[in-house]
């Protein structure tokens, strides 16, 4: 099975109808259950009765790509929600209380964090920032930023708020209460964010400069309470593309659902490179709420269909790992979740190859790296609003941080 040929052919199948939003690979859903059958999934803007669809726009029951025949599946475009708000619950698939909410030093991926302007999420992982060579933490933009959108997208006239400035956000662990917003619990400061757009997005990511005293070179590359002991490299594009075809085992550790691994509590892929709408950007914290479109996302669910909640509020920012022939690798960054039209609980992660490329990140192997002096950031001021995500000045990249 030539995976590149399959992915290259999928966009051509979209032309059957204007109602088709995108075409992706996914596990066929039958009678509300996820099967092991690999199918070609037509994502439509609206499911319609057959008698309302012109014959020329009927989706075929099967399609042939190269020498492979796939049955098709039809689903409505997914609408899910960002997962930053705290939630308390108990079920058989999580620990109670969830250990990720505790005070943990040295830091590891998967722990509860909060930002200065409120909002609780998960610390994803640590990485090397290529331009500076420094060690940084990685999470979601909506976890670490009060306003995660490109300033020109949301800020018009009286709506502009000079409190919007990424550099005002310090980060604390644990994130369960504002009482933790003291120097004792401070782990870093938000430094670089990929601003989100009202049009198609591929990542929801922000990085923070971290405090050296919170890091251990021999353990901070781990995901809290997962069994892996290896330093997890970033999966390649080819490996991420193969997850759906090779049924790669997935795992994650998040603030609200704790460690998710193995036959009962583990995770499995559902759809590869799917488009989704994600609600609640902004939410009640700031009086605004946007629904943003994302493309080329990965959806996943529980390995055991009887187990709910692969991703719930508070899990945003957690790393998703894949087991490639016994080596656990980071495949993406979780940022949303919900229930699809078939009643299946799902999570959404953006691909690590996109995250690494856009944010200039490399996987961290536990080696000693320098740390960014986050109390003295270097800034460049642009007069008026500017939609550029970053500007390169004197060979250095300055990321958009907002208004002053």
C-alpha positions in Angstrom: 0.0 0.0 0.0 1.6 3.2 -1.2 0.7 5.7 1.5 1.9 8.8 -0.5 -0.3 7.9 -3.5 -3.3 7.4 -1.2 -2.9 10.8 0.5 -2.2 12.5 -2.8 -5.4 11.1 -4.4 -7.8 12.0 -1.5 -8.2 15.7 -2.4 -9.3 14.7 -5.9 -12.2 12.8 -4.5 -13.6 15.9 -3.0 -14.9 17.2 -6.3 -17.9 15.0 -6.3 -20.0 17.6 -4.5 -19.8 21.1 -3.1 -21.3 19.6 0.1 -18.0 17.7 0.7 -15.7 19.6 3.0 -12.8 17.2 2.8 -11.8 13.6 2.3 -9.6 11.7 4.7 -8.6 8.3 5.9 -10.4 6.9 8.9 -11.7 3.9 10.7 -15.2 3.0 9.5 -17.9 3.7 12.1 -20.7 1.1 12.1 -23.7 1.1 14.4 -22.1 3.8 16.6 -18.9 1.7 17.1 -15.4 2.2 15.7 -14.3 -0.8 13.6 -10.8 -1.8 12.5 -11.7 -1.3 8.8 -9.7 1.4 7.1 -12.0 3.5 5.0 -12.1 6.7 2.9 -14.1 9.2 4.9 -16.1 11.9 3.2 -16.6 14.8 5.5 -19.7 16.8 4.5 -21.0 20.1 5.7 -24.5 18.6 6.1 -25.9 15.1 5.9 -28.9 15.0 3.6 -31.6 12.4 2.8 -30.7 10.4 -0.3 -33.8 11.7 -2.2 -32.4 15.3 -1.8 -29.0 14.5 -3.4 -28.6 14.6 -7.2 -27.4 11.3 -8.5 -24.2 12.9 -9.8 -23.3 14.0 -6.3 -24.0 10.6 -4.5 -21.0 9.5 -2.6 -19.9 6.0 -3.9 -20.0 3.0 -1.5 -16.3 2.3 -2.4 -13.4 3.9 -4.1 -10.3 2.5 -5.7 -6.9 4.1 -5.2 -4.0 2.4 -7.0 -4.7 -1.3 -6.5 -6.5 -0.7 -3.2 -10.3 -0.7 -2.8 -11.7 1.1 0.2 -15.3 1.2 1.5 -16.4 4.8 2.2 -17.9 6.4 5.3 -19.8 9.7 5.5 -19.7 12.0 8.5 -20.7 15.6 9.1 -17.9 18.1 9.7 -16.7 17.7 13.3 -17.5 20.5 15.8 -15.4 20.1 19.0 -14.3 22.4 21.8 -11.0 23.6 23.2 -10.2 21.9 26.4 -8.9 24.4 28.9 -11.7 24.7 31.5 -11.4 22.5 34.7 -13.7 19.6 35.1 -14.1 17.1 37.9 -15.3 13.6 37.2 -14.7 9.9 38.1 -14.8 6.8 35.9 -13.0 3.5 35.5 -10.5 4.9 33.1 -8.8 7.6 35.2 -7.2 7.8 38.5 -9.1 9.6 41.3 -7.7 12.0 42.2 -5.8 12.6 39.0 -2.1 12.6 39.9 -1.3 15.1 37.2 -2.9 17.9 39.3 -0.2 17.6 42.0 2.8 19.7 42.7 5.6 17.8 40.7 9.3 18.6 40.6 11.2 18.0 38.4 8.7 18.9 35.8 7.5 16.3 33.2 5.1 16.5 30.3 1.4 16.0 31.2 1.2 18.2 34.3 -1.4 20.7 35.3 -0.5 24.4 34.6 -2.1 27.8 34.7 -1.3 31.2 33.3 -1.6 34.6 35.0 -4.9 35.5 33.3 -6.5 32.3 34.5 -7.2 29.2 32.4 -6.0 25.7 33.3 -4.4 23.3 30.9 -1.6 20.8 30.4 2.2 21.2 30.0 2.9 19.2 26.8 6.6 18.5 26.6 10.0 20.1 26.5 11.9 20.9 23.3 14.9 22.6 21.9 14.2 26.0 20.3 16.5 25.9 17.3 17.2 29.7 16.8 18.3 30.2 20.5 19.4 26.6 21.2 17.4 27.0 24.5 15.2 24.5 26.3 11.5 25.5 26.2 8.2 24.2 27.3 5.4 23.5 24.8 1.6 23.8 25.2 -1.4 25.3 23.4 -1.8 29.0 22.5 -5.3 29.0 24.0 -3.8 27.5 27.3 -1.0 30.0 27.6 -2.5 33.2 26.0 -5.4 35.4 27.0 -6.0 36.2 23.3 -4.6 33.5 21.1 -5.8 35.1 17.8 -3.8 37.2 15.4 -4.2 40.7 16.6 -5.7 42.0 13.3 -8.3 39.2 13.4 -10.1 40.2 16.6 -9.0 43.7 17.4 -11.1 46.4 15.8 -11.7 49.8 17.2 -13.0 49.8 20.8 -12.6 46.0 21.0 -8.9 46.5 21.2 -7.5 45.7 24.6 -4.0 46.7 25.5 -4.0 44.0 28.2 -3.5 41.7 25.3 0.2 41.0 25.5 1.7 37.5 25.5 4.6 38.7 27.7 2.3 39.4 30.6 1.6 35.7 31.0 3.7 33.8 33.6 3.0 30.1 34.0 2.6 28.1 37.2 2.5 24.4 38.2 0.2 23.1 39.5 -2.5 25.1 37.9 -5.5 24.2 40.2 -5.9 27.5 42.0 -4.9 31.1 41.8 -3.2 30.5 45.2 -0.4 28.9 43.2 0.4 32.2 41.4 3.5 32.8 43.5 7.2 32.6 42.8 7.3 29.2 44.6 5.2 27.7 41.9 6.3 29.8 38.9 7.9 27.6 36.2 8.3 30.1 33.3 6.9 32.8 31.1 5.2 32.7 27.7 7.6 33.7 24.9 6.5 32.7 21.4 3.0 32.0 20.1 1.8 31.0 16.6 -1.2 33.4 16.3 -4.5 31.8 15.3 -6.6 33.0 12.3 -10.3 33.1 11.5 -9.4 31.1 8.4 -7.8 27.7 8.2 -5.3 26.8 11.0 -3.0 23.9 11.3 -1.6 24.3 14.9 -2.6 25.6 18.3 0.8 26.1 20.0 2.7 28.4 22.3 6.1 28.0 23.9 7.4 29.2 27.2 10.8 30.0 28.6 11.3 27.8 31.7 13.2 28.0 35.0 16.3 25.8 35.1 15.6 24.8 38.7 12.4 23.0 37.7 14.1 20.7 35.1 16.0 17.4 35.3 18.0 16.3 32.3 17.4 12.7 33.3 13.6 12.8 33.7 11.9 16.0 32.4 11.6 14.5 28.9 9.1 11.9 30.3 5.3 12.0 30.2 4.0 11.9 33.7 2.9 8.4 34.8 3.3 6.8 31.4 5.5 3.7 31.1 8.0 4.9 28.5 11.5 5.4 29.7 13.1 6.4 26.4 13.7 10.0 25.3 10.8 10.4 22.8 11.9 11.9 19.5 9.5 13.7 17.2 7.8 11.4 14.7 8.5 12.0 11.1 5.9 13.1 8.6 5.9 9.6 7.1 5.4 8.0 10.5 2.5 10.3 11.3 0.9 9.5 8.0 1.3 5.8 8.8 -0.6 5.9 12.1 -4.0 5.2 10.6 -2.7 2.5 8.2 -0.5 0.7 10.7 -2.8 1.0 13.7 -0.1 2.7 15.8 -0.8 2.5 19.5 -1.3 6.0 21.1 -0.9 7.3 24.6 -1.1 10.6 26.4 -1.0 12.1 29.9 -3.2 15.1 30.7 -4.3 17.3 33.6 -7.9 16.1 33.7 -7.9 12.5 32.5 -4.5 11.5 33.8 -2.4 8.8 32.0 -4.0 7.1 29.1 -2.2 4.0 28.0 -2.8 0.3 27.3 -5.7 -1.9 26.3 -8.2 -0.2 28.7 -7.1 3.3 29.2 -5.1 3.8 26.0 -5.9 5.6 22.8 -6.2 4.8 19.1 -6.4 6.8 15.9 -9.8 7.5 14.4 -9.2 9.8 11.4 -6.1 11.2 9.7 -5.8 14.7 8.3 -9.4 15.7 8.9 -10.9 19.2 9.0 -12.7 20.3 12.2 -14.4 23.4 13.7 -13.3 24.2 17.2 -15.4 26.3 19.5 -14.9 28.4 22.7 -11.7 30.2 21.8 -11.8 33.0 24.3 -14.8 31.7 26.2 -16.0 33.5 29.3 -12.6 34.6 30.5 -12.5 37.6 28.1 -16.1 38.1 27.0 -15.4 36.8 23.4 -15.9 33.4 21.9 -14.7 32.3 18.4 -15.2 29.2 16.4 -12.1 28.5 14.4 -11.6 26.1 11.4 -8.6 23.7 11.5 -7.3 21.5 8.7 -5.0 18.5 8.6 -5.8 17.4 12.1 -5.8 14.0 13.7 -8.7 12.6 15.6 -8.5 9.8 18.2 -10.6 7.9 20.7 -10.2 5.3 23.4 -8.7 1.9 22.6 -11.6 0.4 24.6 -14.9 1.5 23.2 -16.6 1.2 26.6 -14.2 3.8 28.1 -15.2 7.5 27.7 -13.3 10.8 27.6 -10.1 10.6 25.6 -9.8 14.4 26.0 -11.8 16.6 28.3 -11.5 20.2 29.6 -8.1 20.7 31.1 -6.3 18.2 28.8 -5.5 20.9 26.3 -1.7 21.1 25.6 -0.9 17.5 26.4 1.4 15.6 24.1 0.2 12.5 22.2 2.7 9.7 21.8 2.8 6.8 19.3 4.5 3.5 19.7 6.6 2.8 16.6 8.1 -0.7 16.9 8.7 -0.3 20.6 9.9 3.3 20.5 7.5 5.9 21.8 7.6 9.1 19.8 5.7 12.4 20.1 3.2 12.6 17.2 1.2 15.6 18.2 -0.2 18.2 20.6 -3.8 17.7 21.9 -6.0 20.8 21.9 -9.7 19.9 21.6 -12.2 17.2 22.2 -15.9 16.4 22.2 -18.4 13.8 20.8 -18.8 13.2 17.1 -22.1 12.7 15.2 -22.0 8.9 15.9 -21.8 9.5 19.7 -18.1 8.6 19.9 -15.9 10.6 22.3 -12.9 12.0 20.5 -9.8 14.1 21.0 -8.0 16.2 18.4 -4.3 16.8 18.0 -2.3 18.9 15.7 0.7 17.1 14.0 4.1 17.4 15.6 5.8 17.9 12.2 3.7 21.0 11.7 4.3 22.2 15.2 8.1 21.7 14.9 8.3 23.4 11.5 6.3 26.5 12.3 7.8 27.0 15.8 11.4 26.1 14.9 11.5 23.2 17.4 13.6 20.1 17.7 13.0 17.1 20.1 15.0 17.3 23.3 17.3 14.4 24.1 18.0 15.3 27.7 21.2 17.1 27.0 22.2 20.3 28.8 20.8 23.3 27.0 20.9 27.0 27.8 17.8 28.8 29.3 16.1 32.0 28.1 16.3 34.9 30.5 12.6 35.4 30.5 12.6 38.4 32.9 14.4 40.5 30.2 12.8 39.8 26.8 14.0 41.7 23.8 11.1 43.4 22.0 10.5 45.3 18.7 7.7 47.8 18.5 5.6 48.3 15.4 3.4 51.4 15.1 -0.2 50.5 14.5 -1.7 47.0 13.9 0.2 44.5 11.8 -1.1 41.0 10.8 2.4 39.5 10.4 2.8 36.5 12.8 6.5 37.4 13.1 9.1 39.7 11.6 12.7 38.9 10.9 14.9 41.8 12.0 18.7 41.6 12.0 18.5 37.9 11.4 16.3 37.3 14.5 12.7 36.3 14.5 10.3 38.5 16.6 6.9 36.9 17.2 3.7 38.9 17.5 3.0 39.4 21.2 0.1 41.8 21.0 -0.6 45.4 22.1 1.0 47.9 24.4 
